[in-house]
Amino acid sequence: MAVSQWLYRIVPTRAGMVADPTSDEQRIVGAHFAYLLELKERGILILAGRTQETVGTFGLVIFEADDRAAARTVMGDDPAVAAGLFAASLHPYAVAVARDGLAEQ
């Protein structure tokens, strides 16, 4: 089975979280960032980031997984998703053009 690409979109569940995070939210976002670095080290993460607005911001995590079940596990294991700090939605994805050659052949 070929590895496929996936995207999960994350949105803060509390409107003011980005502009004025609580100490607990800061801790969970730190764990989220560490998780993304772990995915990168494991060769799973393609890229991750967020829009730079404080209102209406969202993040994207693009990664590889064997199938939808494995992709759901990656998304669900994100500490910020698991804690309910971010609402997440999963989507099949395919990089079409990339600066560093990540596009599908």
SVG drawing of the C-alpha trace seen along z (x, -y; Angstrom):
<svg xmlns="http://www.w3.org/2000/svg" viewBox="-14 -39 28 41">
<polyline fill="none" stroke="black" stroke-width="0.4" points="0.0,0.0 1.3,-3.4 1.7,-6.1 -0.8,-8.9 -0.8,-12.6 -3.3,-14.1 -4.1,-17.5 -5.7,-18.4 -7.0,-21.9 -7.1,-23.2 -9.1,-26.1 -8.9,-27.3 -12.0,-26.5 -11.8,-29.6 -12.0,-32.9 -9.4,-34.8 -6.9,-32.0 -4.3,-33.4 -4.4,-37.0 -4.6,-36.1 -3.8,-32.4 -4.1,-31.1 -1.1,-29.4 -2.8,-26.0 -3.4,-26.9 0.3,-27.9 1.4,-24.6 -0.9,-22.6 0.3,-24.6 3.9,-23.9 3.0,-20.2 1.4,-20.6 4.6,-22.1 6.7,-19.4 4.4,-16.8 4.8,-18.4 8.6,-18.3 8.3,-14.6 6.3,-14.0 9.0,-15.8 11.8,-13.7 9.8,-10.5 9.6,-11.6 5.8,-11.9 5.3,-15.7 5.5,-17.5 4.8,-21.0 2.8,-22.7 1.9,-26.3 -0.9,-28.8 -2.3,-32.0 -1.0,-35.1 -4.2,-36.7 -5.3,-36.8 -9.0,-36.7 -10.1,-33.9 -6.7,-32.1 -6.4,-28.5 -3.5,-26.1 -2.7,-23.3 -0.7,-20.2 0.2,-18.3 1.6,-14.8 1.9,-11.2 0.0,-8.2 -0.8,-4.7 -4.6,-5.2 -7.5,-7.2 -7.3,-5.3 -3.6,-6.0 -4.2,-9.7 -7.0,-10.0 -4.6,-8.6 -1.9,-11.2 -4.5,-14.0 -6.1,-12.6 -2.7,-12.2 -2.0,-15.9 -2.1,-17.1 -4.0,-20.3 -6.6,-18.3 -6.9,-15.6 -7.3,-18.4 -10.0,-20.1 -8.0,-23.3 -8.2,-23.0 -11.1,-21.7 -9.7,-19.6 -10.9,-18.3 -9.1,-15.7 -8.8,-15.8 -7.1,-13.7 -4.4,-15.9 -1.8,-15.8 1.1,-18.2 1.0,-19.3 3.9,-21.8 6.6,-22.3 9.8,-24.3 11.8,-21.4 10.5,-18.7 7.8,-17.2 5.3,-17.1 3.8,-13.7 5.4,-12.1"/>
</svg>
